[in-house]
């Protein structure tokens, strides 16, 4: 059974935020090494911020137990020992329960005539 260390995941997000700060400083102070880099900075900043937002959203869903931790499993958040906040992937029974619950929700919404909003 795979585990995810949420502390390592948050450390990766923090590191990305620090990188965004450095890129923003370069852009704001006009310290980019060349014109090509200066033109690329806004899109790089935007991309990094999108990454931060999405990873935090996924961590929030895992912490709220509304998403299987296996969905955010990656090399950078693999636990190396038993320290930190580690969460385990859902077992087969939990996955089956979530599928059945989602199927009921979709059936209810189909009868109601409105699509489900996703966060």
trRosetta pair geometry for C-beta under 8 A, 3 or more apart (Angstrom, degrees):
i j d omega theta_ij theta_ji phi_ij phi_ji
1 88 5.4 22 145 -165 121 114
1 89 5.8 -152 -170 47 83 97
1 91 7.5 -35 -114 -87 130 77
2 69 7.8 -158 105 105 93 100
2 70 5.8 95 70 -109 126 87
2 73 5.4 11 147 -116 141 151
2 88 7.3 142 88 -153 44 63
2 89 4.8 52 61 -19 86 124
3 69 7.5 -3 -151 121 40 141
3 78 7.7 97 81 -150 73 57
3 79 5.2 -21 101 10 118 126
3 86 4.7 20 171 178 125 113
3 87 6.7 159 -156 79 76 32
3 88 5.1 -41 -98 -95 81 63
3 89 7.4 -118 -79 -13 37 74
4 9 6.8 24 169 -39 107 128
4 62 7.2 -62 80 -165 144 156
4 69 4.5 -151 20 173 127 113
4 70 7.7 -159 -35 -80 119 28
4 72 5.9 69 -138 86 159 95
4 73 5.4 -120 -79 -93 107 69
4 77 5.1 18 -161 131 84 118
4 78 7.5 -59 -117 -95 49 38
4 79 7.4 138 -180 -29 9 92
4 86 6.7 158 78 -152 37 65
4 87 5.5 -19 59 60 91 84
4 89 7.8 94 -14 -58 98 72
5 8 4.1 61 94 9 112 111
5 9 6.9 170 95 -13 60 83
5 77 5.3 -161 56 -177 73 71
5 78 6.9 27 8 119 103 11
5 79 4.3 129 -51 -80 111 78
5 80 7.9 -32 -27 4 153 66
5 84 4.9 40 -156 108 109 139
5 85 6.8 115 -160 74 60 54
5 86 5.1 -34 -94 -93 66 80
6 9 5.2 -51 -148 36 41 116
6 10 6.2 40 154 -18 70 103
6 59 6.1 114 -147 -147 101 105
6 62 6.9 -173 -95 102 116 131
6 63 6.9 87 -130 -74 155 97
6 77 7.3 32 -88 -159 23 124
6 84 7.4 -175 52 158 64 104
6 85 4.6 -40 49 96 108 111
6 86 7.4 -172 3 -94 77 26
6 87 6.3 49 -35 -2 108 108
7 10 5.9 -55 -147 38 30 108
7 11 6.4 34 151 -22 63 105
7 84 4.0 -112 24 -153 139 118
7 85 5.4 125 -33 32 94 87
8 11 5.5 -51 -147 33 33 116
8 12 6.6 37 152 -21 64 101
8 76 6.1 -177 152 145 109 68
8 77 4.4 160 92 -123 111 58
8 78 7.5 -63 86 40 163 33
8 79 7.5 -165 -5 -86 137 52
8 84 6.9 51 -26 169 84 165
9 12 5.8 -53 -156 32 32 112
9 13 6.7 31 148 -16 65 104
9 55 6.8 -165 176 176 100 112
9 59 5.8 167 120 -92 135 118
9 72 6.5 28 -116 148 146 129
9 74 7.9 106 -102 43 92 109
9 76 7.3 111 -97 107 52 96
9 77 4.2 20 -63 -102 84 135
10 13 5.4 -50 -148 37 38 113
10 14 6.3 43 151 -21 67 103
10 59 6.7 96 -71 -134 84 162
11 14 5.5 -50 -146 36 33 114
11 15 6.4 37 152 -22 63 104
12 15 5.7 -51 -150 34 31 114
12 16 6.6 33 151 -18 62 103
12 55 7.4 -108 97 177 107 159
12 76 4.9 77 -80 140 141 141
12 77 6.9 -83 -4 -61 136 92
13 16 5.7 -54 -153 35 33 113
13 17 6.5 36 149 -20 65 104
13 52 5.6 107 -159 -135 91 76
13 55 5.1 -164 -89 99 111 132
13 56 6.1 106 -146 -63 154 85
13 59 7.6 -73 -32 -18 150 146
14 17 5.5 -53 -149 35 34 113
14 18 6.5 37 151 -20 65 101
15 18 5.7 -50 -151 32 33 113
15 19 6.7 36 149 -19 62 103
16 19 5.5 -52 -154 34 36 115
16 20 6.6 39 148 -21 66 101
16 48 5.6 -174 178 -169 99 99
16 51 6.0 -113 -173 100 155 121
16 52 5.4 -169 104 -75 125 94
16 55 7.9 108 31 29 153 147
17 20 5.5 -48 -150 32 36 114
17 21 6.6 42 149 -22 64 100
17 52 5.8 88 -71 -113 85 143
18 21 5.5 -48 -152 31 35 115
18 22 6.7 36 150 -18 64 102
19 22 5.7 -52 -150 34 35 111
19 23 6.4 33 153 -15 67 105
19 48 6.1 -132 96 -149 110 152
20 23 5.7 -55 -146 40 33 110
20 24 6.1 36 154 -21 66 107
20 45 5.7 98 -147 -142 86 76
20 48 4.7 -172 -79 108 100 133
20 49 6.0 97 -124 -64 148 78
20 52 7.2 -51 -25 -29 147 142
21 24 5.7 -55 -146 37 29 113
21 25 6.4 32 154 -21 63 104
22 25 5.7 -53 -150 34 30 112
22 26 6.6 34 151 -20 63 103
23 26 5.6 -51 -152 33 34 114
23 27 6.4 30 153 -16 65 107
23 41 5.6 172 -179 -153 98 94
23 44 5.9 -132 -153 104 153 114
23 45 5.1 -169 112 -80 129 91
23 48 7.2 134 26 20 150 151
24 27 5.7 -56 -148 39 32 110
24 28 6.0 27 157 -17 68 111
24 45 6.0 95 -71 -121 79 136
25 28 5.8 -56 -137 40 28 108
25 29 5.9 4 170 2 66 116
25 31 7.3 -15 130 40 78 127
26 29 6.6 -72 -139 49 18 93
26 31 4.9 -105 -140 73 63 91
26 32 5.2 89 162 -74 109 67
26 38 8.0 -139 141 -105 101 69
26 41 6.3 -148 94 -119 110 142
27 30 7.8 21 180 -69 26 36
27 32 6.9 39 -87 -51 51 110
27 38 7.1 133 -115 -147 70 70
27 41 4.4 175 -79 133 112 148
27 42 6.9 111 -128 -63 151 67
27 45 7.0 -51 -13 -40 151 142
30 38 7.6 18 -142 -123 58 130
32 35 7.6 106 103 -93 125 19
32 37 4.5 -177 -178 100 112 104
32 38 3.7 173 59 -74 158 81
32 41 6.2 -114 -89 -44 132 133
33 37 5.4 46 50 33 83 155
34 37 5.1 94 57 12 74 102
34 38 7.0 -135 101 -7 38 92
35 38 5.4 -55 -144 37 34 114
35 39 6.3 33 158 -18 68 104
36 39 6.1 -56 -152 36 28 108
36 40 6.4 19 153 -13 63 113
37 40 5.7 -64 -146 42 32 109
37 41 6.6 54 153 -49 66 92
38 41 5.9 -31 -154 -3 32 118
39 42 8.0 -53 177 20 36 96
40 43 6.0 -68 -164 48 55 104
40 44 5.7 53 144 -25 85 112
41 44 5.6 -62 -142 40 31 111
41 45 6.1 32 161 -22 69 106
42 45 5.7 -54 -146 35 30 111
42 46 6.3 30 156 -18 64 107
43 46 5.5 -51 -144 38 34 114
43 47 6.2 38 155 -22 66 105
44 47 5.7 -52 -145 35 31 112
44 48 6.4 28 156 -16 64 106
45 48 5.9 -58 -148 38 29 108
45 49 6.3 27 154 -17 65 108
46 49 5.8 -57 -147 38 29 110
46 50 6.4 34 153 -22 64 105
47 50 5.7 -53 -151 33 31 114
47 51 6.6 35 150 -20 63 103
48 51 5.5 -50 -152 33 35 115
48 52 6.5 38 150 -20 65 103
49 52 5.5 -49 -148 34 36 114
49 53 6.3 36 154 -19 66 105
50 53 5.8 -54 -146 37 30 111
50 54 6.3 24 158 -14 65 110
51 54 6.1 -62 -146 40 26 106
51 55 6.2 20 161 -14 65 110
52 55 6.2 -61 -144 40 25 105
52 56 6.2 21 159 -15 63 111
53 56 6.0 -61 -149 39 25 108
53 57 6.3 28 154 -22 63 108
54 57 5.5 -52 -146 34 32 114
54 58 6.5 31 155 -17 65 104
55 58 5.7 -52 -149 37 34 111
55 59 6.4 36 152 -19 66 104
55 72 7.6 108 -146 -142 74 120
56 59 5.5 -52 -145 37 34 113
56 60 6.3 40 153 -24 65 103
57 60 5.6 -51 -150 33 30 115
57 61 6.6 29 152 -17 63 105
57 119 7.4 -164 -164 137 115 91
58 61 5.7 -54 -150 36 33 110
58 62 6.4 33 152 -17 66 104
58 67 6.8 -99 -156 92 67 159
58 71 6.9 -139 -156 110 115 106
58 72 4.9 139 147 -84 128 124
59 62 5.7 -54 -147 38 33 110
59 63 6.1 32 154 -18 67 108
59 72 7.0 112 -75 -133 60 172
60 63 5.7 -56 -144 39 28 110
60 64 6.2 18 158 -10 65 111
61 64 5.8 -59 -141 45 29 105
61 66 4.9 -88 -161 72 79 96
61 67 3.8 43 135 2 115 126
61 119 7.8 165 -82 90 112 115
62 65 7.6 30 177 -77 33 32
62 67 5.4 -65 -72 73 58 98
62 68 7.9 -29 -111 104 84 17
62 69 5.0 82 -144 -96 119 74
62 71 7.7 -159 -77 57 104 99
62 72 6.0 -72 -51 14 142 136
62 87 6.2 152 167 72 112 159
64 67 7.9 56 65 11 86 82
67 71 5.6 -73 165 40 108 141
67 72 7.8 74 121 -21 124 104
68 71 5.2 105 77 -17 83 100
68 89 6.0 33 180 -153 99 75
68 90 4.6 -85 -119 5 97 114
68 94 7.8 139 -99 114 97 116
68 95 6.8 25 -85 -95 138 91
68 98 7.7 -129 -49 19 101 169
69 72 6.3 -65 -164 42 53 95
69 73 6.8 79 139 -55 73 88
69 87 4.4 -179 -82 107 155 110
69 88 6.6 135 51 102 141 16
69 89 5.5 -126 68 -89 90 50
69 90 7.4 143 22 -25 78 72
70 73 5.2 -26 -154 -13 44 124
70 89 3.8 48 -55 -119 103 117
70 90 7.1 -92 -3 22 111 76
72 77 6.9 -7 133 60 95 156
73 77 7.0 -135 -139 78 39 107
73 78 7.3 58 -165 -82 83 79
73 89 7.3 -22 -50 -71 133 111
74 77 5.4 65 57 24 82 96
74 78 7.4 -122 93 -35 39 83
75 78 6.0 -37 -152 -6 33 118
79 82 7.3 57 166 -93 133 28
79 84 6.8 -165 -120 65 100 119
79 86 4.9 5 -70 -106 145 130
82 86 7.4 -92 -150 7 48 144
90 94 3.9 -120 -172 90 110 129
90 95 5.2 139 109 -54 122 79
90 98 7.4 16 159 -10 169 135
91 94 5.3 95 54 10 68 102
91 95 7.2 -131 101 -4 35 91
92 95 5.7 -56 -147 37 33 112
92 96 6.2 33 155 -19 67 107
93 96 5.7 -56 -149 37 30 111
93 97 6.4 33 152 -21 65 105
94 97 5.6 -51 -147 35 33 114
94 98 6.4 33 154 -18 65 105
95 98 5.8 -55 -150 36 31 111
95 99 6.4 33 151 -20 64 105
96 99 5.6 -53 -148 35 33 113
96 100 6.4 31 155 -17 65 106
97 100 5.9 -57 -148 38 30 109
97 101 6.2 29 154 -18 65 109
98 101 5.7 -55 -144 39 31 112
98 102 6.2 31 156 -18 65 107
99 102 5.8 -56 -146 38 28 110
99 103 6.3 31 153 -22 64 106
100 103 5.6 -52 -147 34 31 114
100 104 6.5 33 153 -18 64 103
101 104 5.7 -52 -151 35 32 111
101 105 6.5 33 150 -19 64 105
102 105 5.5 -52 -147 36 34 114
102 106 6.3 34 155 -18 66 105
103 106 5.8 -53 -146 37 29 110
103 107 6.4 31 154 -18 62 107
104 107 5.7 -56 -148 37 30 112
104 108 6.3 31 154 -19 65 106
105 108 5.7 -56 -149 36 30 111
105 109 6.3 24 156 -14 66 109
105 116 6.5 52 147 -88 113 142
106 109 5.8 -56 -144 41 30 108
106 110 6.2 35 155 -24 65 106
106 116 7.1 -72 -96 -21 64 132
107 110 5.7 -52 -145 33 30 113
107 111 6.6 27 155 -15 63 105
108 111 5.9 -59 -154 38 30 108
108 112 6.2 24 151 -16 66 112
109 112 5.3 -57 -140 43 35 112
109 113 7.9 -126 169 31 55 17
109 114 6.0 -91 -161 77 88 64
109 115 6.5 68 162 -134 131 23
109 116 5.2 -75 -91 -52 168 87
110 113 7.6 41 179 -71 28 35
